[in-house]
Amino acid sequence: MEFGEFLAKLRKERGYYQKEVAAYLNVTVATISNYEKNVHAPDLDTLVKLADFYDVSTDYLLQRTRFKSSIRSLNKRLSADYTVSDIVNTTLELDRRNICALLDYYELLRLRNSIQPMK
């Protein structure tokens, strides 16, 4: 999917009008329309602002990843010592045996999370 088409799809999924995006970026509605029609592409600063507006990463906007969450989500503190990105980075360093163990534990956590506590 071309960038503009993807941008329009994201805007519609989030329920925004072009004028709302334009107001946030301090540009005209025609500029947003031109982005969505692939007439023009946003510069880097505008790309970052678009990512912030939609609360996604620039890599998601550029369709380099399907991971929608923003950088703010990756930097979210899970505890005093760990962020989400710490967990992701550690996961990427695991060997095959530990990946299998992590996936087993992941399924256990999903199951445990789905069970309602008894009252």
Jmol script that loads the backbone (N, CA, C; Angstrom):
load data "model"
ATOM      1  N   MET A   1       0.848  -1.167   0.000  1.00  0.00           N
ATOM      2  CA  MET A   1       0.000   0.000   0.000  1.00  0.00           C
ATOM      3  C   MET A   1       0.902   1.241   0.000  1.00  0.00           C
ATOM      4  N   GLU A   2       0.575   2.219  -0.808  1.00  0.00           N
ATOM      5  CA  GLU A   2       1.367   3.436  -0.861  1.00  0.00           C
ATOM      6  C   GLU A   2       1.184   4.243   0.421  1.00  0.00           C
ATOM      7  N   PHE A   3       2.175   5.089   0.717  1.00  0.00           N
ATOM      8  CA  PHE A   3       2.170   5.857   1.955  1.00  0.00           C
ATOM      9  C   PHE A   3       0.877   6.644   2.132  1.00  0.00           C
ATOM     10  N   GLY A   4       0.482   7.391   1.124  1.00  0.00           N
ATOM     11  CA  GLY A   4      -0.711   8.230   1.225  1.00  0.00           C
ATOM     12  C   GLY A   4      -1.965   7.429   1.502  1.00  0.00           C
ATOM     13  N   GLU A   5      -2.108   6.327   0.818  1.00  0.00           N
ATOM     14  CA  GLU A   5      -3.265   5.444   1.030  1.00  0.00           C
ATOM     15  C   GLU A   5      -3.269   4.913   2.460  1.00  0.00           C
ATOM     16  N   PHE A   6      -2.097   4.544   2.942  1.00  0.00           N
ATOM     17  CA  PHE A   6      -1.965   4.043   4.308  1.00  0.00           C
ATOM     18  C   PHE A   6      -2.321   5.138   5.316  1.00  0.00           C
ATOM     19  N   LEU A   7      -1.862   6.359   5.054  1.00  0.00           N
ATOM     20  CA  LEU A   7      -2.136   7.495   5.933  1.00  0.00           C
ATOM     21  C   LEU A   7      -3.638   7.789   5.986  1.00  0.00           C
ATOM     22  N   ALA A   8      -4.292   7.752   4.843  1.00  0.00           N
ATOM     23  CA  ALA A   8      -5.743   7.985   4.800  1.00  0.00           C
ATOM     24  C   ALA A   8      -6.490   6.888   5.545  1.00  0.00           C
ATOM     25  N   LYS A   9      -6.065   5.664   5.360  1.00  0.00           N
ATOM     26  CA  LYS A   9      -6.696   4.535   6.047  1.00  0.00           C
ATOM     27  C   LYS A   9      -6.561   4.685   7.560  1.00  0.00           C
ATOM     28  N   LEU A  10      -5.382   5.048   8.020  1.00  0.00           N
ATOM     29  CA  LEU A  10      -5.157   5.239   9.453  1.00  0.00           C
ATOM     30  C   LEU A  10      -6.025   6.365   9.993  1.00  0.00           C
ATOM     31  N   ARG A  11      -6.101   7.463   9.262  1.00  0.00           N
ATOM     32  CA  ARG A  11      -6.935   8.592   9.696  1.00  0.00           C
ATOM     33  C   ARG A  11      -8.396   8.174   9.840  1.00  0.00           C
ATOM     34  N   LYS A  12      -8.884   7.436   8.868  1.00  0.00           N
ATOM     35  CA  LYS A  12     -10.283   6.996   8.903  1.00  0.00           C
ATOM     36  C   LYS A  12     -10.525   5.982  10.015  1.00  0.00           C
ATOM     37  N   GLU A  13      -9.572   5.076  10.220  1.00  0.00           N
ATOM     38  CA  GLU A  13      -9.692   4.097  11.315  1.00  0.00           C
ATOM     39  C   GLU A  13      -9.793   4.791  12.668  1.00  0.00           C
ATOM     40  N   ARG A  14      -9.065   5.887  12.805  1.00  0.00           N
ATOM     41  CA  ARG A  14      -9.047   6.617  14.082  1.00  0.00           C
ATOM     42  C   ARG A  14     -10.208   7.601  14.197  1.00  0.00           C
ATOM     43  N   GLY A  15     -10.965   7.765  13.104  1.00  0.00           N
ATOM     44  CA  GLY A  15     -12.158   8.614  13.147  1.00  0.00           C
ATOM     45  C   GLY A  15     -11.885  10.109  13.050  1.00  0.00           C
ATOM     46  N   TYR A  16     -10.805  10.482  12.400  1.00  0.00           N
ATOM     47  CA  TYR A  16     -10.478  11.899  12.241  1.00  0.00           C
ATOM     48  C   TYR A  16     -10.847  12.391  10.852  1.00  0.00           C
ATOM     49  N   TYR A  17     -11.140  13.699  10.778  1.00  0.00           N
ATOM     50  CA  TYR A  17     -11.316  14.371   9.503  1.00  0.00           C
ATOM     51  C   TYR A  17      -9.981  14.991   9.108  1.00  0.00           C
ATOM     52  N   GLN A  18      -9.819  15.228   7.821  1.00  0.00           N
ATOM     53  CA  GLN A  18      -8.592  15.858   7.349  1.00  0.00           C
ATOM     54  C   GLN A  18      -8.361  17.202   8.033  1.00  0.00           C
ATOM     55  N   LYS A  19      -9.441  17.929   8.301  1.00  0.00           N
ATOM     56  CA  LYS A  19      -9.278  19.250   8.917  1.00  0.00           C
ATOM     57  C   LYS A  19      -8.712  19.155  10.331  1.00  0.00           C
ATOM     58  N   GLU A  20      -9.008  18.067  11.043  1.00  0.00           N
ATOM     59  CA  GLU A  20      -8.454  17.896  12.389  1.00  0.00           C
ATOM     60  C   GLU A  20      -6.953  17.622  12.336  1.00  0.00           C
ATOM     61  N   VAL A  21      -6.552  16.800  11.383  1.00  0.00           N
ATOM     62  CA  VAL A  21      -5.126  16.511  11.211  1.00  0.00           C
ATOM     63  C   VAL A  21      -4.403  17.781  10.771  1.00  0.00           C
ATOM     64  N   ALA A  22      -5.004  18.501   9.839  1.00  0.00           N
ATOM     65  CA  ALA A  22      -4.409  19.746   9.343  1.00  0.00           C
ATOM     66  C   ALA A  22      -4.231  20.756  10.479  1.00  0.00           C
ATOM     67  N   ALA A  23      -5.231  20.888  11.331  1.00  0.00           N
ATOM     68  CA  ALA A  23      -5.141  21.826  12.452  1.00  0.00           C
ATOM     69  C   ALA A  23      -4.010  21.434  13.403  1.00  0.00           C
ATOM     70  N   TYR A  24      -3.867  20.146  13.674  1.00  0.00           N
ATOM     71  CA  TYR A  24      -2.800  19.672  14.560  1.00  0.00           C
ATOM     72  C   TYR A  24      -1.428  19.983  13.968  1.00  0.00           C
ATOM     73  N   LEU A  25      -1.298  19.778  12.665  1.00  0.00           N
ATOM     74  CA  LEU A  25      -0.004  19.997  11.994  1.00  0.00           C
ATOM     75  C   LEU A  25       0.216  21.449  11.594  1.00  0.00           C
ATOM     76  N   ASN A  26      -0.834  22.266  11.736  1.00  0.00           N
ATOM     77  CA  ASN A  26      -0.784  23.668  11.329  1.00  0.00           C
ATOM     78  C   ASN A  26      -0.490  23.800   9.831  1.00  0.00           C
ATOM     79  N   VAL A  27      -1.222  22.983   9.049  1.00  0.00           N
ATOM     80  CA  VAL A  27      -1.138  23.032   7.588  1.00  0.00           C
ATOM     81  C   VAL A  27      -2.562  23.115   7.049  1.00  0.00           C
ATOM     82  N   THR A  28      -2.697  23.214   5.749  1.00  0.00           N
ATOM     83  CA  THR A  28      -4.035  23.285   5.148  1.00  0.00           C
ATOM     84  C   THR A  28      -4.603  21.878   4.936  1.00  0.00           C
ATOM     85  N   VAL A  29      -5.901  21.826   4.765  1.00  0.00           N
ATOM     86  CA  VAL A  29      -6.565  20.564   4.435  1.00  0.00           C
ATOM     87  C   VAL A  29      -6.048  20.059   3.090  1.00  0.00           C
ATOM     88  N   ALA A  30      -5.749  20.975   2.182  1.00  0.00           N
ATOM     89  CA  ALA A  30      -5.207  20.585   0.873  1.00  0.00           C
ATOM     90  C   ALA A  30      -3.879  19.851   1.028  1.00  0.00           C
ATOM     91  N   THR A  31      -3.069  20.264   1.988  1.00  0.00           N
ATOM     92  CA  THR A  31      -1.792  19.585   2.233  1.00  0.00           C
ATOM     93  C   THR A  31      -2.023  18.152   2.673  1.00  0.00           C
ATOM     94  N   ILE A  32      -2.970  17.967   3.588  1.00  0.00           N
ATOM     95  CA  ILE A  32      -3.293  16.608   4.054  1.00  0.00           C
ATOM     96  C   ILE A  32      -3.818  15.782   2.890  1.00  0.00           C
ATOM     97  N   SER A  33      -4.675  16.377   2.091  1.00  0.00           N
ATOM     98  CA  SER A  33      -5.207  15.698   0.916  1.00  0.00           C
ATOM     99  C   SER A  33      -4.084  15.289  -0.034  1.00  0.00           C
ATOM    100  N   ASN A  34      -3.125  16.181  -0.242  1.00  0.00           N
ATOM    101  CA  ASN A  34      -1.991  15.877  -1.113  1.00  0.00           C
ATOM    102  C   ASN A  34      -1.130  14.740  -0.554  1.00  0.00           C
ATOM    103  N   TYR A  35      -0.958  14.690   0.779  1.00  0.00           N
ATOM    104  CA  TYR A  35      -0.239  13.566   1.384  1.00  0.00           C
ATOM    105  C   TYR A  35      -0.973  12.257   1.095  1.00  0.00           C
ATOM    106  N   GLU A  36      -2.281  12.295   1.283  1.00  0.00           N
ATOM    107  CA  GLU A  36      -3.085  11.082   1.139  1.00  0.00           C
ATOM    108  C   GLU A  36      -3.218  10.634  -0.313  1.00  0.00           C
ATOM    109  N   LYS A  37      -3.034  11.553  -1.241  1.00  0.00           N
ATOM    110  CA  LYS A  37      -3.103  11.213  -2.667  1.00  0.00           C
ATOM    111  C   LYS A  37      -1.709  10.977  -3.265  1.00  0.00           C
ATOM    112  N   ASN A  38      -0.690  11.010  -2.420  1.00  0.00           N
ATOM    113  CA  ASN A  38       0.699  10.814  -2.843  1.00  0.00           C
ATOM    114  C   ASN A  38       1.191  11.890  -3.820  1.00  0.00           C
ATOM    115  N   VAL A  39       0.603  13.060  -3.739  1.00  0.00           N
ATOM    116  CA  VAL A  39       1.074  14.181  -4.552  1.00  0.00           C
ATOM    117  C   VAL A  39       2.356  14.736  -3.927  1.00  0.00           C
ATOM    118  N   HIS A  40       2.344  14.825  -2.607  1.00  0.00           N
ATOM    119  CA  HIS A  40       3.502  15.273  -1.837  1.00  0.00           C
ATOM    120  C   HIS A  40       3.678  14.320  -0.661  1.00  0.00           C
ATOM    121  N   ALA A  41       4.893  14.300  -0.123  1.00  0.00           N
ATOM    122  CA  ALA A  41       5.174  13.516   1.079  1.00  0.00           C
ATOM    123  C   ALA A  41       5.567  14.478   2.192  1.00  0.00           C
ATOM    124  N   PRO A  42       5.206  14.150   3.415  1.00  0.00           N
ATOM    125  CA  PRO A  42       5.596  15.029   4.528  1.00  0.00           C
ATOM    126  C   PRO A  42       7.108  14.996   4.745  1.00  0.00           C
ATOM    127  N   ASP A  43       7.648  16.119   5.236  1.00  0.00           N
ATOM    128  CA  ASP A  43       9.064  16.134   5.597  1.00  0.00           C
ATOM    129  C   ASP A  43       9.240  15.359   6.909  1.00  0.00           C
ATOM    130  N   LEU A  44      10.471  15.200   7.348  1.00  0.00           N
ATOM    131  CA  LEU A  44      10.742  14.377   8.536  1.00  0.00           C
ATOM    132  C   LEU A  44      10.073  14.917   9.789  1.00  0.00           C
ATOM    133  N   ASP A  45      10.108  16.230   9.995  1.00  0.00           N
ATOM    134  CA  ASP A  45       9.463  16.801  11.180  1.00  0.00           C
ATOM    135  C   ASP A  45       7.961  16.526  11.173  1.00  0.00           C
ATOM    136  N   THR A  46       7.346  16.654  10.020  1.00  0.00           N
ATOM    137  CA  THR A  46       5.902  16.407   9.905  1.00  0.00           C
ATOM    138  C   THR A  46       5.598  14.928  10.094  1.00  0.00           C
ATOM    139  N   LEU A  47       6.462  14.068   9.592  1.00  0.00           N
ATOM    140  CA  LEU A  47       6.284  12.631   9.786  1.00  0.00           C
ATOM    141  C   LEU A  47       6.272  12.287  11.277  1.00  0.00           C
ATOM    142  N   VAL A  48       7.176  12.875  12.028  1.00  0.00           N
ATOM    143  CA  VAL A  48       7.224  12.651  13.477  1.00  0.00           C
ATOM    144  C   VAL A  48       5.945  13.181  14.138  1.00  0.00           C
ATOM    145  N   LYS A  49       5.493  14.347  13.710  1.00  0.00           N
ATOM    146  CA  LYS A  49       4.252  14.903  14.264  1.00  0.00           C
ATOM    147  C   LYS A  49       3.055  14.009  13.940  1.00  0.00           C
ATOM    148  N   LEU A  50       3.027  13.457  12.731  1.00  0.00           N
ATOM    149  CA  LEU A  50       1.948  12.528  12.372  1.00  0.00           C
ATOM    150  C   LEU A  50       1.989  11.284  13.258  1.00  0.00           C
ATOM    151  N   ALA A  51       3.175  10.769  13.502  1.00  0.00           N
ATOM    152  CA  ALA A  51       3.318   9.604  14.378  1.00  0.00           C
ATOM    153  C   ALA A  51       2.823   9.943  15.775  1.00  0.00           C
ATOM    154  N   ASP A  52       3.166  11.116  16.273  1.00  0.00           N
ATOM    155  CA  ASP A  52       2.688  11.533  17.594  1.00  0.00           C
ATOM    156  C   ASP A  52       1.170  11.689  17.607  1.00  0.00           C
ATOM    157  N   PHE A  53       0.628  12.281  16.556  1.00  0.00           N
ATOM    158  CA  PHE A  53      -0.818  12.502  16.473  1.00  0.00           C
ATOM    159  C   PHE A  53      -1.579  11.177  16.527  1.00  0.00           C
ATOM    160  N   TYR A  54      -1.111  10.194  15.773  1.00  0.00           N
ATOM    161  CA  TYR A  54      -1.789   8.898  15.713  1.00  0.00           C
ATOM    162  C   TYR A  54      -1.297   7.927  16.789  1.00  0.00           C
ATOM    163  N   ASP A  55      -0.317   8.352  17.577  1.00  0.00           N
ATOM    164  CA  ASP A  55       0.267   7.541  18.642  1.00  0.00           C
ATOM    165  C   ASP A  55       0.801   6.210  18.112  1.00  0.00           C
ATOM    166  N   VAL A  56       1.576   6.309  17.044  1.00  0.00           N
ATOM    167  CA  VAL A  56       2.235   5.160  16.433  1.00  0.00           C
ATOM    168  C   VAL A  56       3.704   5.541  16.195  1.00  0.00           C
ATOM    169  N   SER A  57       4.506   4.581  15.804  1.00  0.00           N
ATOM    170  CA  SER A  57       5.902   4.883  15.477  1.00  0.00           C
ATOM    171  C   SER A  57       6.009   5.358  14.030  1.00  0.00           C
ATOM    172  N   THR A  58       7.092   6.045  13.730  1.00  0.00           N
ATOM    173  CA  THR A  58       7.326   6.451  12.347  1.00  0.00           C
ATOM    174  C   THR A  58       7.533   5.212  11.476  1.00  0.00           C
ATOM    175  N   ASP A  59       8.137   4.172  12.028  1.00  0.00           N
ATOM    176  CA  ASP A  59       8.291   2.931  11.263  1.00  0.00           C
ATOM    177  C   ASP A  59       6.942   2.341  10.887  1.00  0.00           C
ATOM    178  N   TYR A  60       5.957   2.469  11.775  1.00  0.00           N
ATOM    179  CA  TYR A  60       4.612   1.986  11.441  1.00  0.00           C
ATOM    180  C   TYR A  60       4.031   2.821  10.301  1.00  0.00           C
ATOM    181  N   LEU A  61       4.175   4.139  10.383  1.00  0.00           N
ATOM    182  CA  LEU A  61       3.665   5.002   9.307  1.00  0.00           C
ATOM    183  C   LEU A  61       4.314   4.676   7.968  1.00  0.00           C
ATOM    184  N   LEU A  62       5.594   4.338   8.016  1.00  0.00           N
ATOM    185  CA  LEU A  62       6.314   4.016   6.789  1.00  0.00           C
ATOM    186  C   LEU A  62       6.149   2.559   6.376  1.00  0.00           C
ATOM    187  N   GLN A  63       5.336   1.828   7.134  1.00  0.00           N
ATOM    188  CA  GLN A  63       5.005   0.423   6.874  1.00  0.00           C
ATOM    189  C   GLN A  63       6.228  -0.485   6.928  1.00  0.00           C
ATOM    190  N   ARG A  64       7.147  -0.113   7.819  1.00  0.00           N
ATOM    191  CA  ARG A  64       8.327  -0.956   8.032  1.00  0.00           C
ATOM    192  C   ARG A  64       8.056  -2.002   9.108  1.00  0.00           C
ATOM    193  N   THR A  65       6.957  -1.829   9.857  1.00  0.00           N
ATOM    194  CA  THR A  65       6.576  -2.765  10.898  1.00  0.00           C
ATOM    195  C   THR A  65       5.064  -2.749  11.046  1.00  0.00           C
ATOM    196  N   ARG A  66       4.530  -3.825  11.587  1.00  0.00           N
ATOM    197  CA  ARG A  66       3.099  -3.870  11.909  1.00  0.00           C
ATOM    198  C   ARG A  66       2.865  -3.495  13.368  1.00  0.00           C
ATOM    199  N   PHE A  67       3.929  -3.223  14.110  1.00  0.00           N
ATOM    200  CA  PHE A  67       3.846  -2.830  15.514  1.00  0.00           C
ATOM    201  C   PHE A  67       3.320  -1.406  15.590  1.00  0.00           C
ATOM    202  N   LYS A  68       2.087  -1.248  16.077  1.00  0.00           N
ATOM    203  CA  LYS A  68       1.427   0.055  16.069  1.00  0.00           C
ATOM    204  C   LYS A  68       1.857   0.980  17.199  1.00  0.00           C
ATOM    205  N   SER A  69       2.269   0.433  18.290  1.00  0.00           N
ATOM    206  CA  SER A  69       2.512   1.259  19.467  1.00  0.00           C
ATOM    207  C   SER A  69       3.601   2.297  19.237  1.00  0.00           C
ATOM    208  N   SER A  70       3.453   3.382  19.962  1.00  0.00           N
ATOM    209  CA  SER A  70       4.389   4.491  19.830  1.00  0.00           C
ATOM    210  C   SER A  70       5.654   4.246  20.634  1.00  0.00           C
ATOM    211  N   ILE A  71       6.597   5.127  20.447  1.00  0.00           N
ATOM    212  CA  ILE A  71       7.828   5.087  21.223  1.00  0.00           C
ATOM    213  C   ILE A  71       7.493   5.256  22.703  1.00  0.00           C
ATOM    214  N   ARG A  72       6.487   6.059  22.995  1.00  0.00           N
ATOM    215  CA  ARG A  72       6.054   6.243  24.388  1.00  0.00           C
ATOM    216  C   ARG A  72       5.683   4.907  25.015  1.00  0.00           C
ATOM    217  N   SER A  73       5.041   4.026  24.236  1.00  0.00           N
ATOM    218  CA  SER A  73       4.674   2.708  24.746  1.00  0.00           C
ATOM    219  C   SER A  73       5.905   1.858  25.020  1.00  0.00           C
ATOM    220  N   LEU A  74       6.887   1.931  24.127  1.00  0.00           N
ATOM    221  CA  LEU A  74       8.115   1.163  24.331  1.00  0.00           C
ATOM    222  C   LEU A  74       8.893   1.653  25.550  1.00  0.00           C
ATOM    223  N   ASN A  75       8.780   2.934  25.842  1.00  0.00           N
ATOM    224  CA  ASN A  75       9.486   3.504  26.987  1.00  0.00           C
ATOM    225  C   ASN A  75       8.686   3.412  28.288  1.00  0.00           C
ATOM    226  N   LYS A  76       7.502   2.814  28.219  1.00  0.00           N
ATOM    227  CA  LYS A  76       6.656   2.690  29.405  1.00  0.00           C
ATOM    228  C   LYS A  76       7.369   1.859  30.467  1.00  0.00           C
ATOM    229  N   ARG A  77       7.376   2.356  31.669  1.00  0.00           N
ATOM    230  CA  ARG A  77       7.989   1.659  32.796  1.00  0.00           C
ATOM    231  C   ARG A  77       7.067   0.550  33.276  1.00  0.00           C
ATOM    232  N   LEU A  78       7.608  -0.657  33.360  1.00  0.00           N
ATOM    233  CA  LEU A  78       6.885  -1.789  33.923  1.00  0.00           C
ATOM    234  C   LEU A  78       7.188  -1.922  35.403  1.00  0.00           C
ATOM    235  N   SER A  79       8.352  -1.435  35.778  1.00  0.00           N
ATOM    236  CA  SER A  79       8.793  -1.400  37.169  1.00  0.00           C
ATOM    237  C   SER A  79       9.875  -0.334  37.260  1.00  0.00           C
ATOM    238  N   ALA A  80      10.465  -0.207  38.430  1.00  0.00           N
ATOM    239  CA  ALA A  80      11.534   0.780  38.594  1.00  0.00           C
ATOM    240  C   ALA A  80      12.738   0.451  37.712  1.00  0.00           C
ATOM    241  N   ASP A  81      12.903  -0.831  37.402  1.00  0.00           N
ATOM    242  CA  ASP A  81      14.093  -1.277  36.670  1.00  0.00           C
ATOM    243  C   ASP A  81      13.881  -1.594  35.199  1.00  0.00           C
ATOM    244  N   TYR A  82      12.618  -1.777  34.758  1.00  0.00           N
ATOM    245  CA  TYR A  82      12.385  -2.284  33.404  1.00  0.00           C
ATOM    246  C   TYR A  82      11.335  -1.478  32.647  1.00  0.00           C
ATOM    247  N   THR A  83      11.609  -1.321  31.335  1.00  0.00           N
ATOM    248  CA  THR A  83      10.634  -0.741  30.415  1.00  0.00           C
ATOM    249  C   THR A  83      10.180  -1.842  29.457  1.00  0.00           C
ATOM    250  N   VAL A  84       9.170  -1.540  28.679  1.00  0.00           N
ATOM    251  CA  VAL A  84       8.709  -2.493  27.666  1.00  0.00           C
ATOM    252  C   VAL A  84       9.844  -2.811  26.702  1.00  0.00           C
ATOM    253  N   SER A  85      10.602  -1.802  26.301  1.00  0.00           N
ATOM    254  CA  SER A  85      11.694  -2.051  25.356  1.00  0.00           C
ATOM    255  C   SER A  85      12.789  -2.930  25.963  1.00  0.00           C
ATOM    256  N   ASP A  86      12.997  -2.856  27.273  1.00  0.00           N
ATOM    257  CA  ASP A  86      13.955  -3.768  27.916  1.00  0.00           C
ATOM    258  C   ASP A  86      13.521  -5.216  27.721  1.00  0.00           C
ATOM    259  N   ILE A  87      12.232  -5.471  27.890  1.00  0.00           N
ATOM    260  CA  ILE A  87      11.705  -6.827  27.733  1.00  0.00           C
ATOM    261  C   ILE A  87      11.837  -7.275  26.277  1.00  0.00           C
ATOM    262  N   VAL A  88      11.510  -6.394  25.346  1.00  0.00           N
ATOM    263  CA  VAL A  88      11.617  -6.733  23.925  1.00  0.00           C
ATOM    264  C   VAL A  88      13.069  -7.038  23.565  1.00  0.00           C
ATOM    265  N   ASN A  89      13.979  -6.185  23.992  1.00  0.00           N
ATOM    266  CA  ASN A  89      15.395  -6.396  23.667  1.00  0.00           C
ATOM    267  C   ASN A  89      15.927  -7.693  24.267  1.00  0.00           C
ATOM    268  N   THR A  90      15.545  -7.993  25.482  1.00  0.00           N
ATOM    269  CA  THR A  90      15.973  -9.251  26.107  1.00  0.00           C
ATOM    270  C   THR A  90      15.407 -10.439  25.346  1.00  0.00           C
ATOM    271  N   THR A  91      14.148 -10.341  24.935  1.00  0.00           N
ATOM    272  CA  THR A  91      13.511 -11.415  24.172  1.00  0.00           C
ATOM    273  C   THR A  91      14.280 -11.697  22.881  1.00  0.00           C
ATOM    274  N   LEU A  92      14.723 -10.658  22.224  1.00  0.00           N
ATOM    275  CA  LEU A  92      15.446 -10.816  20.961  1.00  0.00           C
ATOM    276  C   LEU A  92      16.803 -11.489  21.138  1.00  0.00           C
ATOM    277  N   GLU A  93      17.323 -11.477  22.339  1.00  0.00           N
ATOM    278  CA  GLU A  93      18.632 -12.075  22.610  1.00  0.00           C
ATOM    279  C   GLU A  93      18.542 -13.530  23.083  1.00  0.00           C
ATOM    280  N   LEU A  94      17.326 -14.045  23.276  1.00  0.00           N
ATOM    281  CA  LEU A  94      17.164 -15.408  23.797  1.00  0.00           C
ATOM    282  C   LEU A  94      17.564 -16.464  22.769  1.00  0.00           C
ATOM    283  N   ASP A  95      18.072 -17.583  23.273  1.00  0.00           N
ATOM    284  CA  ASP A  95      18.348 -18.720  22.390  1.00  0.00           C
ATOM    285  C   ASP A  95      17.050 -19.488  22.162  1.00  0.00           C
ATOM    286  N   ARG A  96      17.094 -20.471  21.272  1.00  0.00           N
ATOM    287  CA  ARG A  96      15.905 -21.216  20.854  1.00  0.00           C
ATOM    288  C   ARG A  96      15.189 -21.885  22.035  1.00  0.00           C
ATOM    289  N   ARG A  97      15.956 -22.497  22.930  1.00  0.00           N
ATOM    290  CA  ARG A  97      15.363 -23.186  24.083  1.00  0.00           C
ATOM    291  C   ARG A  97      14.593 -22.202  24.970  1.00  0.00           C
ATOM    292  N   ASN A  98      15.197 -21.040  25.209  1.00  0.00           N
ATOM    293  CA  ASN A  98      14.539 -20.058  26.063  1.00  0.00           C
ATOM    294  C   ASN A  98      13.375 -19.364  25.364  1.00  0.00           C
ATOM    295  N   ILE A  99      13.433 -19.264  24.057  1.00  0.00           N
ATOM    296  CA  ILE A  99      12.275 -18.731  23.322  1.00  0.00           C
ATOM    297  C   ILE A  99      11.085 -19.663  23.489  1.00  0.00           C
ATOM    298  N   CYS A 100      11.317 -20.968  23.384  1.00  0.00           N
ATOM    299  CA  CYS A 100      10.243 -21.947  23.587  1.00  0.00           C
ATOM    300  C   CYS A 100       9.674 -21.829  24.996  1.00  0.00           C
ATOM    301  N   ALA A 101      10.541 -21.679  25.988  1.00  0.00           N
ATOM    302  CA  ALA A 101      10.092 -21.526  27.370  1.00  0.00           C
ATOM    303  C   ALA A 101       9.287 -20.238  27.539  1.00  0.00           C
ATOM    304  N   LEU A 102       9.761 -19.160  26.910  1.00  0.00           N
ATOM    305  CA  LEU A 102       9.045 -17.884  26.989  1.00  0.00           C
ATOM    306  C   LEU A 102       7.658 -18.003  26.362  1.00  0.00           C
ATOM    307  N   LEU A 103       7.553 -18.670  25.223  1.00  0.00           N
ATOM    308  CA  LEU A 103       6.252 -18.837  24.568  1.00  0.00           C
ATOM    309  C   LEU A 103       5.303 -19.673  25.422  1.00  0.00           C
ATOM    310  N   ASP A 104       5.822 -20.687  26.082  1.00  0.00           N
ATOM    311  CA  ASP A 104       4.992 -21.477  27.011  1.00  0.00           C
ATOM    312  C   ASP A 104       4.487 -20.585  28.143  1.00  0.00           C
ATOM    313  N   TYR A 105       5.375 -19.792  28.691  1.00  0.00           N
ATOM    314  CA  TYR A 105       4.996 -18.907  29.790  1.00  0.00           C
ATOM    315  C   TYR A 105       4.013 -17.838  29.312  1.00  0.00           C
ATOM    316  N   TYR A 106       4.203 -17.353  28.114  1.00  0.00           N
ATOM    317  CA  TYR A 106       3.293 -16.373  27.517  1.00  0.00           C
ATOM    318  C   TYR A 106       1.874 -16.940  27.442  1.00  0.00           C
ATOM    319  N   GLU A 107       1.758 -18.182  26.965  1.00  0.00           N
ATOM    320  CA  GLU A 107       0.437 -18.819  26.886  1.00  0.00           C
ATOM    321  C   GLU A 107      -0.174 -18.979  28.268  1.00  0.00           C
ATOM    322  N   LEU A 108       0.636 -19.337  29.249  1.00  0.00           N
ATOM    323  CA  LEU A 108       0.159 -19.457  30.629  1.00  0.00           C
ATOM    324  C   LEU A 108      -0.348 -18.111  31.149  1.00  0.00           C
ATOM    325  N   LEU A 109       0.398 -17.067  30.892  1.00  0.00           N
ATOM    326  CA  LEU A 109      -0.029 -15.739  31.345  1.00  0.00           C
ATOM    327  C   LEU A 109      -1.318 -15.294  30.662  1.00  0.00           C
ATOM    328  N   ARG A 110      -1.446 -15.556  29.371  1.00  0.00           N
ATOM    329  CA  ARG A 110      -2.687 -15.211  28.664  1.00  0.00           C
ATOM    330  C   ARG A 110      -3.868 -15.948  29.259  1.00  0.00           C
ATOM    331  N   LEU A 111      -3.680 -17.231  29.545  1.00  0.00           N
ATOM    332  CA  LEU A 111      -4.750 -18.031  30.148  1.00  0.00           C
ATOM    333  C   LEU A 111      -5.089 -17.498  31.528  1.00  0.00           C
ATOM    334  N   ARG A 112      -4.075 -17.257  32.336  1.00  0.00           N
ATOM    335  CA  ARG A 112      -4.296 -16.756  33.693  1.00  0.00           C
ATOM    336  C   ARG A 112      -4.991 -15.405  33.669  1.00  0.00           C
ATOM    337  N   ASN A 113      -4.631 -14.560  32.711  1.00  0.00           N
ATOM    338  CA  ASN A 113      -5.231 -13.239  32.594  1.00  0.00           C
ATOM    339  C   ASN A 113      -6.693 -13.312  32.147  1.00  0.00           C
ATOM    340  N   SER A 114      -7.044 -14.343  31.409  1.00  0.00           N
ATOM    341  CA  SER A 114      -8.414 -14.462  30.889  1.00  0.00           C
ATOM    342  C   SER A 114      -9.385 -15.058  31.891  1.00  0.00           C
ATOM    343  N   ILE A 115      -8.864 -15.707  32.912  1.00  0.00           N
ATOM    344  CA  ILE A 115      -9.729 -16.311  33.930  1.00  0.00           C
ATOM    345  C   ILE A 115     -10.119 -15.249  34.937  1.00  0.00           C
ATOM    346  N   GLN A 116     -11.429 -15.112  35.144  1.00  0.00           N
ATOM    347  CA  GLN A 116     -11.920 -14.131  36.088  1.00  0.00           C
ATOM    348  C   GLN A 116     -11.689 -14.627  37.506  1.00  0.00           C
ATOM    349  N   PRO A 117     -11.269 -13.748  38.402  1.00  0.00           N
ATOM    350  CA  PRO A 117     -11.075 -14.182  39.780  1.00  0.00           C
ATOM    351  C   PRO A 117     -12.387 -14.618  40.410  1.00  0.00           C
ATOM    352  N   MET A 118     -12.308 -15.655  41.227  1.00  0.00           N
ATOM    353  CA  MET A 118     -13.514 -16.156  41.909  1.00  0.00           C
ATOM    354  C   MET A 118     -13.891 -15.195  43.011  1.00  0.00           C
ATOM    355  N   LYS A 119     -15.200 -15.002  43.189  1.00  0.00           N
ATOM    356  CA  LYS A 119     -15.678 -14.063  44.221  1.00  0.00           C
ATOM    357  C   LYS A 119     -16.273 -14.818  45.377  1.00  0.00           C
TER     358      LYS A 119
END
end "model"
wireframe off; spacefill off
backbone 0.3
color backbone group
